[in-house]
Amino acid sequence: MAENRFARRPEEVDCRHPCHFRCGQGNRRPPETEGSPRCSDIRRRFRVAYPRSHALSNRQSGRQEVAAGGPHPAETMGGNMRYASLFQPITVGGVELKNRIVRSAHGTLLTGEGLIAYHEARARGGVAMSTLEATSVHDSAPSLMPLYNDSIIPVYREIADRMRPYGMKMFAQVYHPGAATKPRKSPFPWSASAIPSPNIGTIPMPMSTDMIGDVVKAFGDAARRIREGGLDGIDVHASSGYLLQQFMSPATNQRDDHYGGSFENRMRFLVETLEEIRRVVGDDFCVGIRLPNEEYIPGGLTPQDNADIAKYVEKYVDYVSLHMGSYWRFHKLLSTMEDPLGHEMKPNEVITPVVSKPTIVVGRIMTLDHANHIVESGAGDMVSMVRALIADPELVNKGQRGEEDLVRPCIGSNMGCVAQLMATGKLSCVVNVAAANEQTVPFEPVAPAPAKKKVLVIGGGPAGLEAARTAALRGHDVVLYEATRQLGGQVAIASRAPHRSDLAAITDFLSRERRNPMKWSSPPAPLRVETAFSCRHPQCR
């Protein structure tokens, strides 16, 4: 029988603490403490035993070992040339954008310095244009940062001043939620007809002509405040099932006056709003509109209907931004990892050809290659990459440097940017802990460690990969050991389920990143791991 070269006595890396216990699997409690309560104040230490010959043989053969480093092909071909269409400037309503990557409005629930730092990180990362989240223009639907009084003007001035050095243009999105107004903000929401929004359920009050005129004037006043605040433009939100769309859609507008019925009547509120905004800010200020591309409800707006709307109102605006769905079909409003990349492009194909103004498209555009293809093919003049830029605010700069393989990927889970935001009011990202924490948490390690050390990380799940990667980026000599033949832990297993393959993107990124001078090995024989605990529990003393 051939000699088992892994049966020899292993080399030990001992971090044993006086208070320890032996445990074959590293996570099972010892027999003598089975009846004791679990300790919450525990510092884990590892005693790891692995065969010396295994590590040496892998270093010699390169088998099952990844040593990141060396030039990447993208560095030699030039990032700008690869994404030539994406990084071309474009002028929209007198505003010059340095490239075609923008951020359409999305909820953050951030205010003050937190809001500024969030947008500043994306400005520093090379984004051409960013839009502040939808803000109500009227006190019948209060919002976090009210646009219905002049107190917002100095806030906008500070935001504009902070973004200007980076060349990112700042827009503000204006809207009225209508029937989607939350009951705690208004017990009697306004709408076109007495049809409740599905996410609220409150029967709204059909608006009188005076109410409509009041809101139209409020849109104009909001536009004035945005211009006086030094922002670069205004984005009129006529999508997502909010008030303007409630008047536009035959499914929610059952009026029998001159604001309902025919196409022209249903467009009247929107046209009056756009005319008032133009009257206030003039023709030299950039005004855009966000329209639905498909409503997905019986009797609602189809792509052809929305093409007619875009053509009807484009003379009032400088760009048209297209967005799918409403709260009637929430899964369409915020796509998930089950949806294919660019899933909104099909209805857009009906609308963009009839619009002469620049267009912004959205819909799970997660990679630079995909974004460049959209612009290059003429499917859209600009691409909004909101979630991709939550995951990696440096996406644009990395693409321009030819470092697209260093982009931290969005996996489309919506757990932090949607679910947690709605449940707790706190924006987060499952792949970027710095998202919405830019004031205190750096996106990447910003300083090398004071002293270089040898670091051994046990376990190649997402936490182990991130720990090893961060230690390596700070200058440490890192080796990662994983007991199986695959990195990624439970996430790698979960990614094999139907419609969950995108989960693997983050573990692939963490394990392959070429800046990371980390080695990982998977031994033919299982590792023996001893876990040492130090705690204040009486039985551990």
N, C-alpha and C positions, 0 to 999 in steps of 0.2 A: 504494500500500500504506500502510496506517495506520502511524503511528509507533509503534514498540515503546517504551513509556515505561519499560520495565524494562531497556532496553539501555544506558542512560546510566551514567556512571561511578558505582559505588556508594560510599556512605559506609563507611569502615572503622573497626572497633573493633579496635585492635591491642594484643595482649598478648604480642608477640613477645619471645622470649628469645634471647640470643646463640647458644645451641645449639638450632637448629631445622632443620626440613626442610619443604619444600612437599609436600603430599599431596592430590590431588584429592578423595579419598573420606574422608580423615580417619582411616582405620584401616589403611592399607596401608603397608608399610615401603618406604623409598626404594631405588632400584636399587643404589646403592653399598653398602648394608648388607644385601643379601639373604642373603649367606652368613654373616653375623654372628649370634651367639647373641642371643636376646631379652634385653632388660634388665629386671630386676625393680625397680630403683630409678628409677622414672620419674615425673616430675611433669608432667601434661598441662596445656598452656596452649592457648588457642584464639585464632585470628585469624579473625574472622567478617566476611564481606562481605555486605551486603544492600542492596537499592535503597532509597534514602531515600523515593522516591515511594510505594513499596508500603506502608511503615509509615504514612505520612501518609494514604494513601487508606483504609486500613482503619480508622484512628482516626476519619476523617470519616464513613464509611459504616456502621461497626459490623460489616462482613462478616468472617467467620472470626476474630472477636476476642471474647474473653470477659473482661469486666471485672467481677469479683465485687464485690458490695456492695449496699447498699440493703435495705430491709425484706423479709422473707419472709412469705408469707401466714400461716404457722404462728404468727408472732409476734403477729399481730393477732387470731387466733381463740382463743388460750389453749391451751397444751399440755395442762394438766390436764383441760380440758373435752373435748378430743379423745380422751383416753385415760382417761375418767372411771372406767370399770370397773377398769382396770389399776392405777390409783393409789388405789383404796379400801383402807383398812386391813382386816386380818382377824385374828381371834384364834384361835390354834391351841394347844390344850392349855394355856391360860393364858398363852401367849406372844403378845403383840400385835406383828404385823408391819405396818410402815407402808405397804406396798404389796404387790402380788402377784408381783413379780419376785424370784426366788430363784436360788441357785446350788446345784444338787445336787453331790454329791461327784464329784470327778474327780482323776486322777493328776497330780501336779506334781513329785514327788520332791524337793520343797524342804523345808528344815528351818531352824530358827533364825530369824534376822532376815529372811532371804529369804522364808520362808513367811509371816511376819507382814506384811511389806511388800506381798506379793502380794494378800493378803486385804484389807489396809487400803486399797489403791487402789480396790477394788470397794466397800468400805464408804463411802469418801469419795464415790464415784460414785453413791450412793443405793440400793444393793441392800438389800432387806429382810432376807434371810437367806442365809447361806453355810454350807456343810457341808464340814468338813475331809475330806480323802481317806480312803478306807477303811483302817482300822487293825486289825491282827490282835489278837484278844483272848487268844491262847494261844501259848505258846512252841514248840508243835509246828509253827508256821508263823510264823517271825519276820518282823517288818516294820520299816520305817524308824524309826517312832516307836512303840515297843512300848507296848501298853496292858495288858500283863500284869504290870506292877509300878508302884509309886507314883511313880517318877521322872517320869512324864508329868504329874503334877498341877501342879507349878509352871509347866510349859510352857503348859498350858491356861490358867492364871491370867493369865499375861502376855498371851496372845492375847485373852482376854476383856476385859482392861483396855484394850487398845489399840483394840478395836472398839467398846466401849461409848459413847464420845463421839459416834460417828456414827449410833447407833441401829440398827446392823445386828446381828441376832441370829446367834450362832455355835452350830452343832451339830457333833457328831462322828459319823462313820459307823463302825460296828463290824461286823466280819465275821471269818470264818475261810475261807481260800481252798479248803480241802479238797484235792481232786485237782488243783487248779490251783496248788498250792504248788510253787515252783521247786525243782529238784533241789539247787541249791547251798544252799538254805535247809533242806531236809529231803529226804533220799534216799528216805524211805518216807512219802509223804503219806497223810493220812487221808481217808476218804470213806465214803459209804453202802455202796457195793459196789466190786468190783474192776474198775471201768470208768474208764480214763484220761481226763483232760481233753485235748482235741485240741491245745491249745497247749503241752502239756508232754510227754505221751506216756508218762510213768512210770505203771506199774500201781500204783494206790493200795491201801492196807490197809483192808479193811472194819473199821469201828469197832466195838469191843465196847461193851456197855452201860456199863461203867465209863468208857470213853473219852468216850462221849456225855455222861454225867453230869459229867465233868471240864470239858468244853467249855461245858456249860450254866452251871456255876458261874462259869467264866471270863467269860462274857457279863455275869453279874451284877456281878462285881468290876469289870469295865470300866465299867459304867454308874455305879457308885459313884465311880470316879475322875473320870469326866466331870462329875458333879454337884459333887464337891469342888473340881474345877478351875474352877468358875464359869461353865462354858458353859451355854447356854440349853436344850439338848436333845440327844437321842441318836437317830441314824438307824440302824436295824437293816437290814443289807444281806442280803436274801434273794433276790437276782437275779444276773444276769450269769454264771450257771453255777457259783457258789461253793457252799460246803458246805451251807448251809441249802437252797438250791435243789436240790442233788444228792439230798437226802433227799425233797424235795417232788415231784420229777419221776419219773414211772413209767419214763422212759427211762434214768435213771441209778440208780434205787433198785430193786434186785432182791432185797431182803432178804425172808426168810420169818419174821421175828420180829415183835414188836409195834411195830417202827419201819418196817415195809414192808408192801406189799400193798394194803390198803384205803386209801381217802382219809384216814380218821381216823388210821390208823397212820403214813402218810407225813407227816401234819401234826404228829405227836406231838413230834418234836424241836423244831420251830419254836414250838409252843405252850409247851413246857416252858421254852424260852429266853425267850419274852416274859413268862411268869409269873414267872420268876426276876428279870428286869429290873424288873418292877413291884414285886415284893416288896422289892427293894433300894432303889429310888429313890422309891417311893410313887406316889400318884395325882396329886400336884401338880407332877410334873416331866414335861416334854413328851417323849413317845416316839413316833417315827414308824417306818414300815417301807417299804422299797423292794422292790416285787414286780415280777416280769416280767409283761408283757402278752401276750407270745406267744413261744414257745421256738423254733419253726421247725426242729424235728428230728422224725424219725419216732417216734411214740409219746410225744412230749413234751407239754408243757403248752400247751393251746389258750387263746384268750381266754376261753372259757366256763369252763375249768378255773380260770383265774386269777381270774375273777369269783367263783367259789365259794370260793377261798382267801381273797380279800379280805374277803368277807362272813364267813367263818369266824373270822378273827383280828382283825377291826376293833374288837372290844370291848376288846382289850388296848392299842390304839394311839390316837394323837391325829390322825394323818394317814396317808394312803396315797400313796406316790410310785410311779409306774409307769414302767417302763423295758423296752425291747425286747431280746430275744435273749440269747445267751450266746456263749461262745467256740466253740461248735459251729457257729455262723453268725456269724463275726466281722464280716462286712460289714453285718449287721443290728445288731450291738452298737454299732458306731460308724458312723453313716450318712455318706455322702459326698455330693459335689455332684451325683451322679447321682440321688440320692433326692429326691423332691419335698419342699417345705417342709411340715412337720407330718405327715410320713409315718407317724408312730406313732399318730395320732389315730384311725384306723379301728379297731384292736383295742381302744383305750381306750373306744370307744363301747359296748362290751359290758360293761365293768367299772365305769366311773364311775357309771352309773345305780343300781347296786345297793349302792353304798357311801354310808353316811350321814356319814362323816367327811370333812374337807377332803381334796382330792386335789391332787397335783403331777404335771404332765405335762411330757414332754420330746419331742424329735424334730425337730431342725432348725427351731426357732422362732427366726428370725433378725431379725425386725423388730418394732417396737412395735405397728404396726397389726395384725399377725398375732396377737401376744400378747394385745392388747386384745380382739380378736374371740373368741379362745378363752375368755377369762374372761367376756365379755359374753354369749356363747352358752351358758354353763354346761358347756362341754366339759371344763373344769378350773377349780379354784379358784385355783391358783397355777401359774405357768409357770417352768420352769427354762431359762435362756438362757446356758448355760455358755460355748459357743464365741463367741457374740455378745459376751459380757462379757470374754472374753480379748482379742478384737479391739478393743473399746472399753469400758474400765472406767467411763466417764462416761455410758454409754448412758441410764441412768435419769434422771440429772439433766438431760440434754439433752432428753429427752422431756417432762419437767415444765416446762422453760422454752420449749417449743415449738420446739426446735432439732433436730428429728429428721433434718433433711437434713444435719446436721453429724456424725451418727453414722458412725464408720468401720466399714464393713461387713465381716462375716465372709464369705469366699468359699467356705468348705466344702472346702478342698483337703486338710485333715488333715495337711499336710506338717510343720508345726511342733508342733502340739498332740498329735499321735498318732505319726506316723512318726519324727520326730526324738527325741521323748521315749522311744520304745521302743528306738531304735537307739543313742542316746548317753546317755540318762538326763537330758537337758536339755530342759525345756519351752521352746517358743518359739512365735512366731506370724508368718506370712509377711506380714501387714499391720500388725503392731504390734511394733516392735523393743523396746519397753519391757516387753513381757510377760515375767514372771519375771526382769526386770532392774530392778524398780522402785527398788531402792536406789541405782542409779547413773544410770539413764536416765529422763528425764522423758517422760511420755506426749505432752505438747505443749511447745513452747518456753515457758519460764517467765519469761524476761526479755527486754526489747527489746535490740536491738543497741546498743552504745555510740554508734555514729555511723551515720546513715542513708546508704546507698550505692545507686547504680544497679547493678542486677544483671541480666546477660543470661545466660539458661540455654539451651543448645543441645541440642535433642532432647527430645521429648515422650513418652518411655517412662516407666515407673513411677519410675525413679530420677530422671529429669529433673523429672517432676511433683512428686515429694516434695521435691526440692531447692528448686524454685521456691516451693512452698507454704511450706516452713519459712522460707525467706528472707523471704517476704512477711509471714508472721506475726510475724517479728522486727522488722518495720518498714521493710524495704528496699523500694525501688521496683524491681519485678521485671518483666521481659519474657521470655517463653519463646518460642523459635522452634523450629518443627517443620517439617521439609522436606516432609512429606506433608500430606494433608488430614484426617488422623485422629490424635488423641492415643491413647496407650496402647502404642505400639511392638509388640513381639512378643506381648505379652499380649493386645492387641486382636485380633491374628490368631488366637491360640490359642482365644480365646473363641468363635470361630465354629464350632469343632469340636463334634460331638454331645456333649451332656451337660456342656459346658464353658462355658456362657453366664455362669455366676456369676463367672468370672474378670474379666469386664468391670466388675463392681461397684466394684472398688477404683480402677480408672482413671477411671471415671465420677465417683466421689467426689472424687478428687484434682483433677480438672479443673473441677468445678462448684462446689466449696465456696464459699459466698457470703461467708465472712469473709475470703477470700483476695483481696487487691487485686492480682491478677496478671493481666497481659494475655498472650494468646498469639496468634500469627499464623502463617498457613501461606501462603507465597509462591507465586504462580503459576509462577515459575521456580525451579529448585532453588537452594538456598543454596550458596555457595562457602565451604567450611570449610577453613582451614589449621590444622594441628595442630602446635604447637611442643613439642618434648621437651627436657627438661633432665635429664641423667643422668651417671653417673660412668663409663660405658663408654668405653674408650680411643678408639674411632672417633667418639665424640660430642664429644670435647674439641677 
